Amino acid sequence: MEHGQSGTRTLSFKNFRGCGAPNFYKVKDPIVVRQWITDIDFAQVTIFCPEGSKVRFVAGCLRERARDWWEAVSDTLGFLIMEAMTWSDFVARFRVEFAPVVDVQQLAREFLDMRQTTKTVADSTTTFRERALLVPQYVGDEEMKKTRYHDMLRADIRRYVSYSACPTLDDIIARAQERELDIEHLRKRKAEARQENGVSKKKPKGFNSSSKGHQGRSRYRKCGKPHEGVSRVEGLGCYKCDKTGNFSKDCTALTLTI
């Protein structure tokens, strides 16, 4: 790989890669493309990469079908034009191929229509930040980002996040995350309460829990009659004196009246 001069230092492709310059594969995704260009910019600035070496170093990071694309561009333009190509020229051609305007516009529309729905605040925030970078009017306008983010939040979170009380977008995000945690804690408490109530409402064995007898007494399962105590349905004796050999209608035992 060719080398470049920076002052009195000689830079190599290894130096460039050592500063975090990532590979790029053929992925038509404006968000991925933007992040890759940002990472390459950072590596170039870090090693003070001279303009004449930028495109050559970057070409070494292209892989698979992305490299095929670059070789096709080289064949079309020729050696002299390729040697004179600046980093800005490369980025313009690169974006046309891997971040088409129609795809950028689609993501911008998705950003303007974003709603949190079932995603967590953290996941929604990541998507929001990625999409916002593709909409120029939102990039440097904190108030516009705050408004769009606040409107995006779920209703049960948004009503507890005061827009006016949050000076920055980060403040709104922090409040939204706090509210999300409160909602989750409340949901768990309700689930535990329902489980406890379900256990406490279980009926004791031996009684028919589906019906009630006279004066609120449970019907005994064996005889189906409303009474307390042991059922006499199996002929255990007189209901009045508890003795065998006679029935209650013939019983001569005195009944104590209170």
C-alpha positions, 0 to 999 in steps of 0.5 A: 500500500502506498505511503503519504507524507505529513510534514516530516513523517511518512504515513502508511496505510497501516497508520491509517487503519490504526486510527480506526478507519473501518472497512465498507461493504456494498450496503445501500443504507444512508445511515451506514454510509454517513457513519462510515464517512464520519469514521473515515474523516476522524481517522484522516484528521487523527493522522494528519492525512495529506489530501493526496493520500486520502482517496488511496487510503480510503480505497483500501478500506473498500471490500467485496462489491464496494471494491468492484464498484470502485474498480469500475469507476477507475476503469471509466475515469482513467488513471489521471483523473483518479490520481487527481480525485479529492476526498470531496469528489470521492464522497460525492460519488460514493453517496450517489452509489450507496446513499441514493437521494430517494433512500435519504428522502424515505428515511427523512419522511420516516423521521417526521412520522416517527412514533414510539409504539412498542419500542423502549425509550432507548431504542426509539432515541437511537433511531431518532438520532440516526434519522435526524442527521439525515434531515438538514433542518433538524441537524443544528436546531435543538428546539426542532429536535426537542419538539419532534422527539416530544411528539414522538413519545408514547402518550403515557410517557409524553404527558408526564414529560414537561417540554417547557421544563426541559432546556435540552433534548437530553433533558427530555430523553432523561425524563422519558426514561425515568417515566418509563421505569415508573410505568414498568415498576407499576406494572410489576406491582399490579401483576404481583397484586393480582397473583396474591388476590388469586391465591387468597380467593381459593375456596376450602375443600369439602364445600360447593363454592358455586352456590350459597344456601339460606342465610349465606350458609354454604351448601354441603357437597354430599347432601346439597342442603344448606346447613353447618356441621356434618351431613346426615345423608348417610343415616348417621342418626337423629338430627335432634339428639344425635342418637341412632335408632330414631328419626328427628320426627319421632324424637322425644328429646327436649329441645332447648330454646334460647 
